[in-house]
């Protein structure tokens, strides 16, 4: 692990970049601001180093941007209907930062916080305490986020949290991937497989309605590998509502660590396998990406895709969804692995 100064925030807080590298030449850059994955790079099938995820060059861009590039998301990933929920008969109102709903914890979510840095073998631990009613969420939440890079080209993300009051917790990572190389082209030519028989429907504002639908005979059937671009602009109602894919898939495989998805770029020869202990995964096809520049060049609409492992969106509103409720003193513990492979 190598630590270097990256910049100062608007509040004059020092931010550091952690550089990890394995024996295969895979490199990962992590920031103590937002627990962000700034960069993942790996030699492609032609020996050229490919930048595999989207990220900004400067701290100022991260502070001012709104795409959540590589960010640690909390306290609650995805959308909460009306920005409100109840625990023990008490109502909590959050910021409505997305079409009348709360998205990714609001503008002051975990993606905008500064973390303490702790060392671990082949990785780093970011930690902080989110105080009671920060962004509207109850309880003092102690959170730890660890990244570990293995020689199998797996980047393991471990989430750990405990609170002194009943609260809700749903943590994820919001990396945008382009396995052909960041800034190179749209990701519609990537082949994707998702191990899910069902998905959760959304309304016109992207909020989960509580309806669980079968993927069979729909554009959401990725049980066998297919091109992302095959149906991303289809006339299917749920695709139109999301302006592409922006939906939670209900993962098969039980509660343990299982393969959620596999993506592949024939251009680079690089594949990404996503493994997780979470019950759901949001597949987002970059439908609302604004034109901007970052590491690797210009990013445009559908210049990257996200595979965000999670509890289901708006879970407190639907009894048929896994609950994000974390009782006081209980431990929130989940793991996600991004594992890369390059064909020779």
N, C-alpha and C positions, 0 to 999 in steps of 0.2 A: 504494500500500500504506500502510495506517495501522496502527500498533501501539499497543495500550493495555494497561495493567496489568489482569490478570484475577483474581489472587488468589495465595495462598501454599499450597503443599502441606502435608501433615502434617509433612514434613521441612523446612519453612521455605524451600522453593525458590520463586523468583518465576516466575509463569506469566503469559504475555502472550497477548492475542488479536490476531490479524492480520485486518484487515478489507479485503476486496477488493470493488471495484465496477466494472462496465463501463458503457458508454454507454446500454445498454438498461434500466438500473435493476436489473439482477441483482446481488445481493449475496451474498458468501460470507464466513462467519466461521470462522477456523481457530485452534486452540489449540496452544501449544507443549507442553502436556501431552498425551501420547498421540498427537500429530500429528492431532488430532481435527478433523473437520468438524463444527462446532457448529450451523451454520445455512446453509441455501441458500434464498434467497427471490427471487421473480420476480413481476411483475404478471400476474394471470390475464386471461382473456378479457373480464372485466368491469372491468378496471383496478385491482382490489383486489390488494394484495400478499399472495401466498400463501407460507407457510412450507412448504417441500417436503421437508425431512428432519427426523427426530426428534433432539432434543438436550436436554440439561439446561441449566438456568439458571445453576447454580453449580459451582465447582470441587469442592466437597465432594461433590456428587451424583455427579460423574464418578469420584471416588476410591472411593466406596462402592458404586456401581452395578455390575451384572453383565450388562448387555445389550449392551455394546460399541458404544453409540451413536456412529456416525461415526468409529470408531477406526481407527488404523493398526495392522494385525495382523501379528505376527511373533514369533519367527523363522519359525514355520511356521503358516500359516493352516489352519483346519479340524482334523480329527482325525488323531491318530497312534495306531494300535492298541496297547493296553497301555502307552502312553506310552514306548515303547522302539524303538530302531532300532540298526543296526550300520553302521559305516563302517570299512573296512580291518580287519575282524575284531575291532574294539573295540565293545563294547556301551555304549550311553548310555541311562540311565534318566531320564525326565522326570516331572514331577508328573502324577498321574492326577486331573484336575480335572473330568472329565465321564464318568460311568458306566464307570469303569475305563480310560478313554482320556485322552490329552492333547488339549485343545481350545484352539486359538488361542494356542499358546505357553505356556499356563499362566497362573496368577494374576499372575505377574510378567512377563508378555509385554510387547511393545512398546507396547501400549495404555496401560500404566501408567508409562511413562518420560517424562523431561523432555528436550526437544530444544533444541539451539542453533539460533538463528534467523539465516538469511542472506537478503539481499535479491536479487531478480532482477526482470527486467522483467515487469510485470503479475502478479507472484506472489511466492512465498516458498519458501525451502529450509529444511527441518528436517534436522538431522544429529546423529549421536552414534556412539560406538563401543560395541558390545555386547561385554563382555569374555568371555574364554574360560570356558566352563562356566556362563555366566549362564543361569539356568533349566534347566541341564543340557546345553546345546548346545555343541559343541566350537568352538574357534577365536575369535580376536578379529575380529569382523565390523564393518567400517566401513559405515555405511548412510546414504544420503541419500534424502530424500523431498521432491519438489518439487510445488507446486501452482501452476498458471497459469490465470488466468481470461481468456478471449478474448471479443471482441465478437460472436462467433458463439454466445454463451451456452454455450460448452464449458468445463468445468473439467477440465483435463488433470492427471493424477496420474502422475508419473514416479518409478519405483523404481530405485535404484542401490545395489549392495552389492559388497564385495570382502572376502575373508577370508584370513588367514595360515595356515589349515589347512583340510582337507576338512571340510565341514559340510553342513547342509541348510538351504535358504532357500525360503520360499514366502510372499510378501508380498501383502497385499490391503488394501482399505478396507471397513469394515463399516457403511456408512451404511444407515439405514432410510428408505425414501422413502414419502411419501404425497402424491401429486400433486394431490389434492383439498384439501390443507392439513393440516398436522400436527394431530392431535387431533380432526379433523372426523368421521371415520367409518372403518369397516373398508375395507381395500383390495380386498375381493372384487369390487367393481364396476369395478376397473381392467381395461383390455384389455392383454394382454401377448402379445408375439411373441418367441420365442427361436430363434435360428438354430442348431439342433442336431438331428441325426438320431438321436443316441444319448445315453444317460445312464448313470451308474454306480449300481448297486443298493446298498442299505444293509441292515444287520442291525437287530435290535431295539434296539440302542444307538446307532443313527445312523452306524455305522462302515461305510465302503465295503468291500464284500466282495471286490472284484476282478472281479465279473461286470459286463460291459458289455451293456446291453440296448437294443433298438430302441424309439424313442418311438412308432412307428406303431401305431395302434389301442390306445393307452393314454392315460391322463390326462396323460402327459408330452409329448404332441404339441402344441407351441406353434409349429409351423412356419408356421401361418397364425394371425393374431391371434384371441384368444378371451378371455373373462372369466376372471380368476383364480378366481373363486368357482364356476365351472362344475363343477369336479371336485375342489376342495380338500378336501372331506369325503366323497369317494367310498369305496366298499368295496374298491377295488383294494388289493392287499396292500402294495405299496410306499408308498402313501398312508397306510395305517393305521400302518405302521411308523414313518413320519416325523411322524405326527399332522398331516399336510398335506404341503406341499412343503418339503423340506429336503435337496435332492439336487444333485449335481454334473452339469451338462450338458456334453457334449463338443462344443465349438463347431466349426462348419463355417467354412471360409474360409482355412485355412492358418495360417502362422506370423506373417504381418504384421498390421498394424492392420486389424481387420475389425469389422463390426457384430455384436455378440453378442446384443443384445436391444433391443426398443422397447416402452415402456409408455405408456399414455395414460389420462387422466382426462377424461371428457366433462363433468364438473361444472365443472372449472376451465379446460378447453381446453388444458391443459399436457401435453406429451409429453416423455419422457426416452429418449434413445438412448444405449446403452452400447457403446463401442468398446474393443477391447483387443488386445494382442499375446499374451495368455495363452491356453493351450489349453482351459481349462475355466472354468465359472462356476457358483457355487452360487446356486440360487434358493431363498430362504427366505421363507415366507409368514407369518412372525411368530407361529408356533404356540405358542411358550412365553413370549411377552411377559408380564411381570408388570404389574399395574395400577400405574401411577405417573403423575406429572405432569412435564411438561417444557415447552419452548417450544411454544406453540400450544394448550396445554390438557392434558387427560387422555389417556394412552396406555393402550390395552387390547389384549387378544389380537387379532391381525391388524390392528393399527393402523398397520402399516408393513410393507414388504417389502424384502428385500435382494437385490442382484445382485452377488455377490462374485467378481470375476475371480481366477483361481488356477491352480496346478497341481492335479492330482486329489488328493483326500484319501487319506491312508494310502499314498502313492505308493512309499515305501521297501519296502513289504510285497508289492507286486505288479509283476512284471516287465513286464506289459502296460500299465502306466501310465507316463506321462512321469515321469522321475526328478527329484526336487527337490535332488539332490546338486549342490553347488557345490564344485568343486575349488579348492585353494589357489591364489590369484593370478588366478583367472578372474573375470570380471565378470558379475554378475547385473544385467540391465537389461530392464525391462518398462514398458509404458505402458498406462494406462486413461483413457478420456475419458467424462465424464458430460455429455452435450449436451442442453440443454433448448430447447423450442420452444413457443410459445403461438399457438394459432389466434386470429384476430381476427374 
